């Protein structure tokens, strides 16, 4: 019986991986809605749970177990690159231009400041080489930019995990703090929402924070925060990495 089950899992690993991810996201979103009342995005909860599970796995995380071998494929470079390409194909720069100069500047300033603050924190914690600085700094931008940048410049799995954790922490922080500081920031109109999304990034955190502030502002903040990820993916493993490499060697 066990041999039949192992053969079934081996032959249908990818299908089971999709099923596992679907169930995990469903539970995370349920937990977000029912337990923490949307204070923390379901995506952030799912990623945090995945990091915890990975800690108890082998050298491939939970994919080391026969029942979850398909996750190694689903989380591999092929699907990662496919996701990047498919996301880029859906971008319409006319939408970004509609935000005006303020939106463009907020993207560039937001990505740059976040990258170097995140990298500097990592540097202070002992990650002093260029690859570590860049990977952690990219993770501080978003938990998507971090692993993409780390994979592009040859970072270790440890560094990539740290970058994801940094991005998740940022998402949770933005979600919680946004409705608290919204009035002081005059975050009550589409223009400031777009600038806020461009400065902060992390689409899930911005969307959740604005939803708790004023649901009507969510589309505007989400628009520029979505482009934030794209700008981060372009700049972090190329221009920023070369700058850091020139300084740190």
N, C-alpha and C positions, 0 to 999 in steps of 0.2 A: 504493500500500500504506500509506504514512504517513497519507494522508488518511482512509483507512478506519479506521486505528487511532485517530486523533485523534477521529473521530466516535464510535467505540465508547467511548472514555474519557469523552467529554463527556456521552454519553447514560447512562452507567452509573457516573458519578463517585461517587455516594453508596454504591453497592454495593461498589465497589472500596475506598472509604474504610473501610468496615466490615471488609473482608478485610484491608486493610493493618494496621488496628488489632489485629485478631485475631492476625495473624502476629507483630506487634511485641510484643504481650503474651506470646505463647507463647515467643518467643525470650528475652524479659526474665525470665520465670519459670524457663526452662531455665538461663539464666546464673546466676540467683540460687541455684538448687538445686545445680547441678553445679560452678560455678566459685567462688562465695563462700560456699557451704554455708549458705544462708539467713541469712547475717549482714546482708545488705541486702535488703529486700523487692523482689520483682519489679516492683511498681508504681513504686517509687522509681527503679529502673533505667530503666524505660520512660519516665518523665517526664523524667529527666535526658537520655536519648537524644533525646527529642522537642525539648528545649530546644537541644541541639547542632544538630540538623537545622534547626530554625527559624532559627538564626543564619546558616546558609548559604543560606537561601531569600531571596525578595524581600520586598516589603512585606506580603505575606500568608503569609510563611513558606514551607514546602514546597508550600502550596496554590497558589503562584504558577506552579508547573510543571503542564502539562496533565494529566499522569498522576495528580496528587494534588489536583485541583480539588475533589473531593468532600469533602476534609478541611475546607474552608472552611465547608461546610454542617454537617458533623458536629461541628465545634468552634465553631459559631456560637451566637448567643443563644437560638435556638429550642430546640435540644437541651439547652442549659445549663438553661434554665428548666424544661423537661420533667423533667430529672433532679432538680432541686430539689423540684418538686411531687411526683414519684413517691416520693422519699425521705421527704418529710414525711408522705405518706399512709400510710407503713408504720410510723410511730412510734406506740408504745403507751406513754403516760405512766405506766401502771400498773407497767411494768417499771422505770421510773426511780424511782418511789416505793418500789419494793422494796429499793432500795439504801440507803434511809433518809436522814436529814438529812446524814450525812457525804458521801454521794454527790452530793447537791444542792449543798452548799457547795463541794465539790472542783471541780465544774463551773464555778461562778461565779468562784471564786478563781483557778482555772487559766486560764480564758479572759482574765480581767482582767489578771493579772500578765504572761502571755505577750504579750498585745497591747501593753501599754505598754513592756515591755522591747524587743520587736521594733521598735516605732515609735521608741523613743529611740535605738536603734542606727542606724536610718535617718536620724534627725535629726542625729546626730553625723557621719554621712557626707555631709551636705549636703542631704538631702531634708527641708526645713524647713517646707513648706506643709502644710495640714491634710489634703489629699487624699493626698499622699505618705506622711505619717505614718500615716494610717489604713490605707492599702492595704498597706504593708509590715508594719505591726503585725498586720493580719489574716492576712497570709501566714505570719507567725511562728506563728500559731495552728495553721493547717493549710494545705496547698497547695490545698485546696478553698475555704476561707473567703476566701483572698486574692483570687483572680480574681473571685469573686462580689461581694465588697465593692468591688473596684476598678471593676467594670462598673457597679455601682449608683450610685457617686458620681462617675463620669466620669473615672476615672484613665486615663492613657495606656497603650499596649501595653507600653512599657518598664517602667513601674511594676508592671504585672500580671505581667510576666515575672520581675521581681525578687521579687515576693511568692511566686510559685510556687517559685523557687529557694530562698528562705528556708524554705519548708515542706518541701521535699525534703531540705535539709540537716538540718533538725530530725528528720525521719523516720529518716535514716541514723544520726544521733547517738544517738537514743533506742534504736534497734535494737542498736547496739553496746554502749552503756553500761549498759543494763538488767541483763543477767546479771552484770555486774561489780559493781554496787552493790546487787544484790538482797538479799544477806544483811544488809548494814548498814542497809537500809531495812525489814527484817523483811517483805520482799515474799515471803511464803510461805503466804498464806491468802487466801480469796476477798474478805474485807473490804478488806484493804490493796490487793489487785489492783484492786478497783472504785475505790477512792480514787485510786490511781495512774493509772488510765485517765482519770478525771475531771480530774485535775490536768494531765496531759500532753497528752491529746488524741491527734491523729495515729494513727488506728486501726491502720494498717498497721505503723507503728513499734512501737506498744504490743503488738500481737499477735505480731509477730516477736520482740520482746524477751522477752515472757513465755514464748513457745514455747521459747526458748533457756534460760529459767530453770526453768520447770515448765509443761508443756503443759496441765495441769489448770487453770491459772489464766487461760488465754487467754480463755475465754468471759466471765469476770467483768470483766476489763480492757477487752475489746472492747465490752461493753455500755455502760459509761459514756463511753468514748472516742467511741463513735458519736454519743451525745447531745451531746458536746463540739462537734462540727461544727455541729449544729443550733443550739446556743446561740450559737456564734460568728457564724453567718450572721444570726441575729436581732439581736445586740448591736452587732457591728462597724460595719455601714453606717448604723446609726440612733443609738443612745444614745452609743456611743463616738465616733462621727464628730462628733456635736453637741458633745460635751465638748471634743474636740480643736479643733474650729472656734472654740469660745468662747475658748480659750486662745491659739491661734496666729493666729486671724483668717483 
